[in-house]
Amino acid sequence: MANEEKPIKKFDFLLGDWDLEYRIPKTALSEAGTGSGKGTFKRILDDKYVLFDYSSWTNSEKGGAHAIFAWDEKVKFYRFWWFENSGNFSQANCNFQGDKALFMNWHDSLFVQSFRAVDPNQVVLRRA
């Protein structure tokens, strides 16, 4: 891979410290709400992984999580693991569309999440 770009470089648009704002719509399963938080994306272990450290405050509840993104060389796709302070954990497969749009297909649900850079200082996370 000397002349090729490392697969983990696709995450460069997310690297750094982020202030988070939440707008949670009302659904049949939850009330509407807002929240805030902080997140840090950084490469670790010789640039083989991206670590996401996350803390949030929504509806008077404090939350936190760690997540790891990795390139699976055997099957040629990105994997994601999510670990919450509640004890919940989950996995997803990831795919990029272009240089600044990451889609995550969760294993234990039917929804897809996306991170899209809308400008150099703003990334929007959506659930579909």
CYANA upper distance limits for C-alpha pairs under 8 A (distance plus 0.5 A):
  1 MET  CA      5 GLU  CA      7.69
  1 MET  CA      6 LYS  CA      7.67
  5 GLU  CA      9 LYS  CA      7.50
  7 PRO  CA     71 TRP  CA      7.01
  8 ILE  CA     12 ASP  CA      8.39
  8 ILE  CA     47 ASP  CA      7.59
  8 ILE  CA     48 LYS  CA      7.10
  8 ILE  CA     49 TYR  CA      7.28
  8 ILE  CA     50 VAL  CA      7.88
  8 ILE  CA     70 ALA  CA      7.64
  8 ILE  CA     71 TRP  CA      7.05
 10 LYS  CA     96 PHE  CA      8.30
 10 LYS  CA     99 ASP  CA      7.14
 10 LYS  CA    100 LYS  CA      8.40
 11 PHE  CA     15 LEU  CA      7.28
 11 PHE  CA     50 VAL  CA      8.06
 13 PHE  CA     99 ASP  CA      8.43
 13 PHE  CA    100 LYS  CA      6.70
 13 PHE  CA    117 ALA  CA      7.73
 13 PHE  CA    120 PRO  CA      8.37
 14 LEU  CA     41 PHE  CA      6.75
 14 LEU  CA    123 VAL  CA      8.25
 15 LEU  CA     40 THR  CA      7.65
 15 LEU  CA     41 PHE  CA      5.14
 15 LEU  CA     42 LYS  CA      5.92
 15 LEU  CA     43 ARG  CA      8.20
 16 GLY  CA     40 THR  CA      6.05
 16 GLY  CA     41 PHE  CA      5.80
 16 GLY  CA     42 LYS  CA      6.88
 17 ASP  CA     38 LYS  CA      7.87
 17 ASP  CA     39 GLY  CA      6.32
 17 ASP  CA     40 THR  CA      4.89
 17 ASP  CA     41 PHE  CA      7.10
 18 TRP  CA     38 LYS  CA      6.24
 18 TRP  CA     39 GLY  CA      5.56
 18 TRP  CA     40 THR  CA      6.57
 19 ASP  CA     36 SER  CA      7.99
 19 ASP  CA     37 GLY  CA      6.55
 19 ASP  CA     38 LYS  CA      5.26
 19 ASP  CA     39 GLY  CA      7.01
 20 LEU  CA     36 SER  CA      5.69
 20 LEU  CA     37 GLY  CA      5.22
 20 LEU  CA     38 LYS  CA      5.95
 20 LEU  CA     39 GLY  CA      7.51
 20 LEU  CA     56 SER  CA      8.33
 21 GLU  CA     34 THR  CA      7.97
 21 GLU  CA     35 GLY  CA      6.34
 21 GLU  CA     36 SER  CA      4.96
 21 GLU  CA     37 GLY  CA      7.09
 22 TYR  CA     33 GLY  CA      8.32
 22 TYR  CA     34 THR  CA      5.60
 22 TYR  CA     35 GLY  CA      5.25
 22 TYR  CA     36 SER  CA      6.31
 22 TYR  CA     58 THR  CA      8.22
 23 ARG  CA     32 ALA  CA      8.23
 23 ARG  CA     33 GLY  CA      6.64
 23 ARG  CA     34 THR  CA      5.22
 23 ARG  CA     35 GLY  CA      7.37
 24 ILE  CA     31 GLU  CA      8.41
 24 ILE  CA     32 ALA  CA      5.78
 24 ILE  CA     33 GLY  CA      5.43
 24 ILE  CA     34 THR  CA      6.34
 25 PRO  CA     31 GLU  CA      7.62
 25 PRO  CA     32 ALA  CA      5.18
 25 PRO  CA     33 GLY  CA      7.28
 26 LYS  CA     30 SER  CA      6.29
 26 LYS  CA     31 GLU  CA      5.11
 26 LYS  CA     32 ALA  CA      4.57
 26 LYS  CA     33 GLY  CA      8.13
 27 THR  CA     31 GLU  CA      6.90
 27 THR  CA     32 ALA  CA      7.97
 33 GLY  CA     58 THR  CA      7.70
 33 GLY  CA     59 ASN  CA      6.79
 34 THR  CA     58 THR  CA      6.50
 34 THR  CA     59 ASN  CA      7.14
 35 GLY  CA     56 SER  CA      7.65
 35 GLY  CA     57 TRP  CA      5.93
 35 GLY  CA     58 THR  CA      4.54
 35 GLY  CA     59 ASN  CA      7.00
 36 SER  CA     56 SER  CA      6.13
 36 SER  CA     57 TRP  CA      5.84
 36 SER  CA     58 THR  CA      6.93
 37 GLY  CA     54 TYR  CA      7.95
 37 GLY  CA     55 SER  CA      5.91
 37 GLY  CA     56 SER  CA      4.33
 37 GLY  CA     57 TRP  CA      6.30
 38 LYS  CA     54 TYR  CA      6.43
 38 LYS  CA     55 SER  CA      5.94
 38 LYS  CA     56 SER  CA      6.89
 39 GLY  CA     52 PHE  CA      7.26
 39 GLY  CA     53 ASP  CA      6.06
 39 GLY  CA     54 TYR  CA      4.92
 39 GLY  CA     55 SER  CA      6.95
 40 THR  CA     51 LEU  CA      8.35
 40 THR  CA     52 PHE  CA      6.03
 40 THR  CA     53 ASP  CA      5.71
 40 THR  CA     54 TYR  CA      7.12
 41 PHE  CA     50 VAL  CA      7.06
 41 PHE  CA     51 LEU  CA      6.14
 41 PHE  CA     52 PHE  CA      5.03
 41 PHE  CA     53 ASP  CA      7.16
 42 LYS  CA     50 VAL  CA      5.93
 42 LYS  CA     51 LEU  CA      5.90
 42 LYS  CA     52 PHE  CA      7.22
 43 ARG  CA     47 ASP  CA      5.69
 43 ARG  CA     48 LYS  CA      7.71
 43 ARG  CA     49 TYR  CA      6.17
 43 ARG  CA     50 VAL  CA      4.86
 43 ARG  CA     51 LEU  CA      6.70
 44 ILE  CA     48 LYS  CA      6.99
 44 ILE  CA     49 TYR  CA      5.94
 44 ILE  CA     50 VAL  CA      6.48
 44 ILE  CA     51 LEU  CA      7.19
 45 LEU  CA     49 TYR  CA      7.00
 48 LYS  CA     70 ALA  CA      7.25
 48 LYS  CA     71 TRP  CA      8.02
 49 TYR  CA     68 ILE  CA      7.16
 49 TYR  CA     69 PHE  CA      6.17
 49 TYR  CA     70 ALA  CA      5.43
 49 TYR  CA     71 TRP  CA      7.98
 50 VAL  CA     68 ILE  CA      6.20
 50 VAL  CA     69 PHE  CA      5.56
 50 VAL  CA     70 ALA  CA      7.20
 51 LEU  CA     66 HIS  CA      7.65
 51 LEU  CA     67 ALA  CA      6.26
 51 LEU  CA     68 ILE  CA      5.22
 51 LEU  CA     69 PHE  CA      7.03
 52 PHE  CA     66 HIS  CA      6.10
 52 PHE  CA     67 ALA  CA      5.41
 52 PHE  CA     68 ILE  CA      6.75
 53 ASP  CA     64 GLY  CA      8.38
 53 ASP  CA     65 ALA  CA      6.72
 53 ASP  CA     66 HIS  CA      5.24
 53 ASP  CA     67 ALA  CA      7.13
 54 TYR  CA     64 GLY  CA      5.91
 54 TYR  CA     65 ALA  CA      5.59
 54 TYR  CA     66 HIS  CA      6.57
 55 SER  CA     62 LYS  CA      7.91
 55 SER  CA     63 GLY  CA      6.07
 55 SER  CA     64 GLY  CA      4.62
 55 SER  CA     65 ALA  CA      6.91
 56 SER  CA     62 LYS  CA      6.21
 56 SER  CA     63 GLY  CA      5.53
 56 SER  CA     64 GLY  CA      6.63
 57 TRP  CA     61 GLU  CA      5.98
 57 TRP  CA     62 LYS  CA      5.07
 57 TRP  CA     63 GLY  CA      6.76
 58 THR  CA     62 LYS  CA      7.14
 58 THR  CA     63 GLY  CA      8.43
 63 GLY  CA     84 GLU  CA      8.10
 63 GLY  CA     85 ASN  CA      7.11
 63 GLY  CA     86 SER  CA      8.33
 64 GLY  CA     84 GLU  CA      6.36
 64 GLY  CA     85 ASN  CA      5.92
 65 ALA  CA     82 TRP  CA      7.56
 65 ALA  CA     83 PHE  CA      5.92
 65 ALA  CA     84 GLU  CA      4.69
 65 ALA  CA     85 ASN  CA      6.30
 66 HIS  CA     82 TRP  CA      6.64
 66 HIS  CA     83 PHE  CA      5.85
 66 HIS  CA     84 GLU  CA      7.12
 67 ALA  CA     80 PHE  CA      7.53
 67 ALA  CA     81 TRP  CA      5.94
 67 ALA  CA     82 TRP  CA      4.92
 67 ALA  CA     83 PHE  CA      6.58
 68 ILE  CA     80 PHE  CA      6.13
 68 ILE  CA     81 TRP  CA      5.82
 68 ILE  CA     82 TRP  CA      7.29
 69 PHE  CA     78 TYR  CA      7.41
 69 PHE  CA     79 ARG  CA      6.24
 69 PHE  CA     80 PHE  CA      5.07
 69 PHE  CA     81 TRP  CA      7.26
 70 ALA  CA     78 TYR  CA      6.06
 70 ALA  CA     79 ARG  CA      5.76
 70 ALA  CA     80 PHE  CA      6.99
 71 TRP  CA     76 LYS  CA      7.59
 71 TRP  CA     77 PHE  CA      6.41
 71 TRP  CA     78 TYR  CA      4.94
 71 TRP  CA     79 ARG  CA      6.77
 72 ASP  CA     76 LYS  CA      6.02
 72 ASP  CA     77 PHE  CA      5.97
 72 ASP  CA     78 TYR  CA      6.29
 72 ASP  CA     79 ARG  CA      7.19
 73 GLU  CA     77 PHE  CA      7.65
 77 PHE  CA     93 ASN  CA      7.82
 77 PHE  CA     94 CYS  CA      7.49
 77 PHE  CA     95 ASN  CA      7.75
 78 TYR  CA     93 ASN  CA      6.34
 78 TYR  CA     94 CYS  CA      5.47
 78 TYR  CA     95 ASN  CA      7.14
 79 ARG  CA     91 GLN  CA      7.99
 79 ARG  CA     92 ALA  CA      6.53
 79 ARG  CA     93 ASN  CA      5.19
 79 ARG  CA     94 CYS  CA      6.34
 80 PHE  CA     91 GLN  CA      6.04
 80 PHE  CA     92 ALA  CA      5.50
 80 PHE  CA     93 ASN  CA      6.52
 80 PHE  CA     94 CYS  CA      7.40
 80 PHE  CA    104 MET  CA      8.48
 81 TRP  CA     89 PHE  CA      7.81
 81 TRP  CA     90 SER  CA      6.38
 81 TRP  CA     91 GLN  CA      5.07
 81 TRP  CA     92 ALA  CA      7.06
 82 TRP  CA     89 PHE  CA      5.79
 82 TRP  CA     90 SER  CA      5.66
 82 TRP  CA     91 GLN  CA      6.71
 83 PHE  CA     87 GLY  CA      7.50
 83 PHE  CA     88 ASN  CA      6.64
 83 PHE  CA     89 PHE  CA      4.92
 83 PHE  CA     90 SER  CA      7.32
 84 GLU  CA     88 ASN  CA      5.85
 84 GLU  CA     89 PHE  CA      6.59
 90 SER  CA    106 TRP  CA      8.01
 90 SER  CA    107 HIS  CA      7.83
 90 SER  CA    108 ASP  CA      7.58
 91 GLN  CA    106 TRP  CA      6.53
 91 GLN  CA    107 HIS  CA      6.26
 91 GLN  CA    108 ASP  CA      8.03
 92 ALA  CA    104 MET  CA      6.35
 92 ALA  CA    105 ASN  CA      5.69
 92 ALA  CA    106 TRP  CA      4.67
 92 ALA  CA    107 HIS  CA      5.90
 93 ASN  CA    104 MET  CA      6.17
 93 ASN  CA    105 ASN  CA      5.78
 93 ASN  CA    106 TRP  CA      7.15
 93 ASN  CA    107 HIS  CA      8.11
 94 CYS  CA    102 LEU  CA      7.32
 94 CYS  CA    103 PHE  CA      6.05
 94 CYS  CA    104 MET  CA      4.98
 94 CYS  CA    105 ASN  CA      6.79
 95 ASN  CA    102 LEU  CA      6.37
 95 ASN  CA    103 PHE  CA      5.76
 95 ASN  CA    104 MET  CA      7.10
 96 PHE  CA    100 LYS  CA      8.08
 96 PHE  CA    101 ALA  CA      6.14
 96 PHE  CA    102 LEU  CA      5.04
 96 PHE  CA    103 PHE  CA      6.59
 97 GLN  CA    101 ALA  CA      5.78
 97 GLN  CA    102 LEU  CA      6.93
 97 GLN  CA    103 PHE  CA      8.15
100 LYS  CA    115 PHE  CA      8.42
100 LYS  CA    116 ARG  CA      6.35
100 LYS  CA    117 ALA  CA      5.96
101 ALA  CA    114 SER  CA      7.38
101 ALA  CA    115 PHE  CA      6.16
101 ALA  CA    116 ARG  CA      4.91
101 ALA  CA    117 ALA  CA      7.02
102 LEU  CA    114 SER  CA      5.93
102 LEU  CA    115 PHE  CA      5.58
102 LEU  CA    116 ARG  CA      6.97
103 PHE  CA    112 VAL  CA      7.21
103 PHE  CA    113 GLN  CA      6.19
103 PHE  CA    114 SER  CA      4.82
103 PHE  CA    115 PHE  CA      7.04
104 MET  CA    112 VAL  CA      6.02
104 MET  CA    113 GLN  CA      5.62
104 MET  CA    114 SER  CA      6.64
105 ASN  CA    110 LEU  CA      8.40
105 ASN  CA    111 PHE  CA      7.25
105 ASN  CA    112 VAL  CA      5.30
105 ASN  CA    113 GLN  CA      7.32
106 TRP  CA    110 LEU  CA      7.46
106 TRP  CA    111 PHE  CA      7.07
106 TRP  CA    112 VAL  CA      6.89
111 PHE  CA    127 ARG  CA      7.16
111 PHE  CA    128 ALA  CA      6.03
112 VAL  CA    127 ARG  CA      6.28
112 VAL  CA    128 ALA  CA      5.74
113 GLN  CA    125 LEU  CA      7.34
113 GLN  CA    126 ARG  CA      5.93
113 GLN  CA    127 ARG  CA      4.82
113 GLN  CA    128 ALA  CA      6.60
114 SER  CA    124 VAL  CA      8.25
114 SER  CA    125 LEU  CA      5.95
114 SER  CA    126 ARG  CA      5.78
114 SER  CA    127 ARG  CA      7.04
115 PHE  CA    123 VAL  CA      6.82
115 PHE  CA    124 VAL  CA      6.09
115 PHE  CA    125 LEU  CA      5.04
115 PHE  CA    126 ARG  CA      7.26
116 ARG  CA    123 VAL  CA      5.84
116 ARG  CA    124 VAL  CA      5.77
116 ARG  CA    125 LEU  CA      7.10
117 ALA  CA    121 ASN  CA      8.48
117 ALA  CA    122 GLN  CA      6.46
117 ALA  CA    123 VAL  CA      4.73
117 ALA  CA    124 VAL  CA      6.89
118 VAL  CA    122 GLN  CA      6.24
118 VAL  CA    123 VAL  CA      6.24
118 VAL  CA    124 VAL  CA      7.45
119 ASP  CA    123 VAL  CA      7.64
